[in-house]
Amino acid sequence: MDKRDEFIRIYETHVKREGADKLLRYLLDSDFFTAPASGRFHCCHDGGLCEHSINVYRRMLALVESEYGKDWENTVSHESVAICGLLHDLCKVGYYKKDLRNVKENGEWVQKPYYTKDEELPYGHGEKSVYIINGFMRLTRAEAMAINWHMGGFDARSRGGDFSISEAYARYPLCVLLHAADLLATYLDEERGV
C-alpha cells in the first residue's frame, strides 16, 4: 500500500467528527500527498509530508499505548491520536515549491532541483496547522494545544522567551506525547537530507 492510501485508510478509519470529510477533500485537492516534510532535512522528497505524518501517527500511537497501557483509549481517543499525528504539519500544505539552482559537481556547474519556500499564509507553524484544521472541523482543546506546541523548543515563540509551552505541556499530556512522537519520527525513522 502506498503512503497516500495508507494515510487515507488511517484517517477514514479513525477520524469521524463533523467536517472530517471536507478536510480530507482539502488535502486531496492540495499538494499534501506530494509535498516534502522539509526543504533540506527530514523527508525532503516528494511525498515526504505524508510519509512524516504517518510516521508521527505511528510513534504517537506507540507512546500512548506505552504510557497508558492496554486500556489507553479510556484516556486518549484513537481519533485524537490520528488527528494529532496525521494533521500536525498541515501548515506545510502549499509551502514548498520546486526550483532549480546551480551546483558545482566535479568542476562543472549543473542545475539541481531543490525546494524553496513560498509562504502564502504567514501564520506561524503549529498555530497555522490549528487554524487550517479548525476551518473544517473542531479540535478538542487538548488536540489544539498539542498541534500548536508540537515543535517544542524549536518553536520560534519558545526561542523568543514565551513560556506558554511549559504551561501547555503541564496541563495537556497530549502536547508532550505529540512533541516526542514528532522528534522520534524525525530523527529515528526518517532519512535526512543535506
N, C-alpha and C positions, 0 to 999 in steps of 0.2 A: 504494500500500500504506500503510495507516495505521501509526502508530508501534508499537502493540501487536503487530500482525502482523510488523512488521519486527524488533522485539525478539525475538519467539519464533523467527523464522526464523534469526537470527544465533545465538541461544542453542542451538537444536536442531542446527544445523549444526556448531558448534564445541565445545560443552561436552558431553563424553561420559562423564565419570567417574561412578563409582557414587554414586548419590544425586542426580544432576542432575535426574532426572525428578521426584523428590519436592520438590526446591527450586522447580522451575518450577510445580508444583501449588500450593505455598505462595504463590508470587507471584500466580498466577491467582485464588486464593481471598482475597487481601488487597486493599488499596487501591493497590498498586504502580502499576497502569496508569492510575489516576485521580488520584493524589496530585500535589501540586506538588513541585518540587525545592526550593523555599524558600518562606517565608511572605511575603517582601517583595522579594526581589532576583531572581536569575536563575530563569527558567522558573517563575514564581509563578502558575501557572494549572493548571487541571485537566489531567492528563496530563503535566505538566512533569517529573516524576521519570523517567518512561520516556523522554521526549524527551532529557533531560540525559544519561541513561545511554547512550543510543545515540550522542549527540554525543561523549561521553568515549571510548567504544569506537572511534569513527572517528578521533578525534585520536590516540589511543594507537597504533592500527594504523599511521597515517602516521608517527608518531615512531619506532616500532620499525623500520619499513621504511627510514626515513631514516638511522637510527643504525647499523643492522647490514647494510644492503644487500639485494640480491636473495635472498641465502640466509639471511635473518633468522630463518627457522624453525629453523635449526641452533643458534640462541642462545636464542630465546624461542618457546615454542609458541603457535600461534594460540589454543589453548584458554586459556592464561594471559592473553593479551590480552583475549579475550572475557570471562573471569571477572572480571578486574580492572576493565575498562571498564564492563561491564554491571551489576556487582553491588556496586561500591564504596560506594554510598549506601543499602544495604538498611536502614540504621539509621533511615531516614525512613519506613519502612512503618508505618502506624498512628500517625504522629507529628503530622500536621496535621489539624485539624478546621475545617470552615467555620462561621463565625458571622456575626453582623451587628453593625455599630456605627453610631452616629450621626455623620454628617459634614455640615458646613455647605457648601452649594453655592448660590451666588447669593443669599445671605442666608437660605436656607431649610435646615432640618435634614432630611436624608434618610437612610434606612438603606442602607448599602452592605455587601456581603459582604467578608469578609477571612478569612485563615487564622490560627487560634490554635494554640498548641502543646498537645498532650496526651500527655506522655511517660509511657508505661506501663512502659517498661523503661529506667530512667536508668542506662545502662551506658557512656555516652560516645558518641563519633561513630564513628571508624574502627574502634575496638575492638569496638563493638556490631555493626557490619557483619560483622566476622570471626566473632564469636560466633554470629550468626544463620546464616551460611553453614556454619560447621563443625557446626551442628546437623543438617545434611542431607548434606553431602559434605566430604571432607577437602581443605583447601587445601595447596598446597606452602608451604614456609617463605617463599619469595620473594613469593608471592601474598599471604600473610597479612601480611607486613611492608608490602607496597605498599598494601594496602587499609587497614591500621591507620594508616599515616602519610600518607595521600593529602591531608590538609588542609595539610600543610607548616607554615609559620609561623602559620597561622590556628588550628592545633590548640591548645586550652587548655593542654595539657601543655607545649608549647613555650613558650608565653607565660608559663607559670609557672616557667620556668627548667630544665626537663628537657631534657638534651642528647642523649637517646637517639635522636632523629630524625636527628641528624648521623651517628651510627654506622650507623643503618639505611640511610641514603642512600649511605654509603660502601661498605657491604657488598652491598647489593642494588640494582643499577641499575634494576630494575623499579619501585622506590619513586619514583625521580626521574621516570621516564617517566610513571607514573600521575599524579603530582602536576602535572607540566607539562601533561598531557592535560586534566586537570580544570580547570586555570587557563585554558587556551586555549578550551575549550568554554564555560566560564562567562563569560569576558569578551569573547571574539571572536565566538562563534557564537550566543549566546542573548540574547533580549530581556530587559532588566532592568526590574524593577518600580519602585516608589517609592523 
